[in-house]
Amino acid sequence: MREGLGPSLVPFYRQLLPPLRKVNRYRGEQLFNEDLHGESYDEMVESTLNKLEQSGGQYAFINIKYIIPTYESCTGAH
């Protein structure tokens, strides 16, 4: 991700993240798609959330956690 872009996305997490929340509801049912190169949909969502947290600055985790309560930090944030 481009440097400086991550923190500027944080205010938009409330619009961007709710569709990703659905994945956590269906964790038992793994969704696969051949276009994902063997990676499951929930793995891609987790990877995306991790990248947003890592690049989003000090308030990224708390904002992700607010929208997706089951999200666990990849950086050790609480």
Buried (B, 14 or more C-beta within 10 A) or exposed (E): EEEEEBBEBBEEBEEEBEEBBEBBEEEEEEEEEEEEEEEBBBBBBBEEBBBBBBBBBEEBBBBBBEBBEEBEBBEEEE
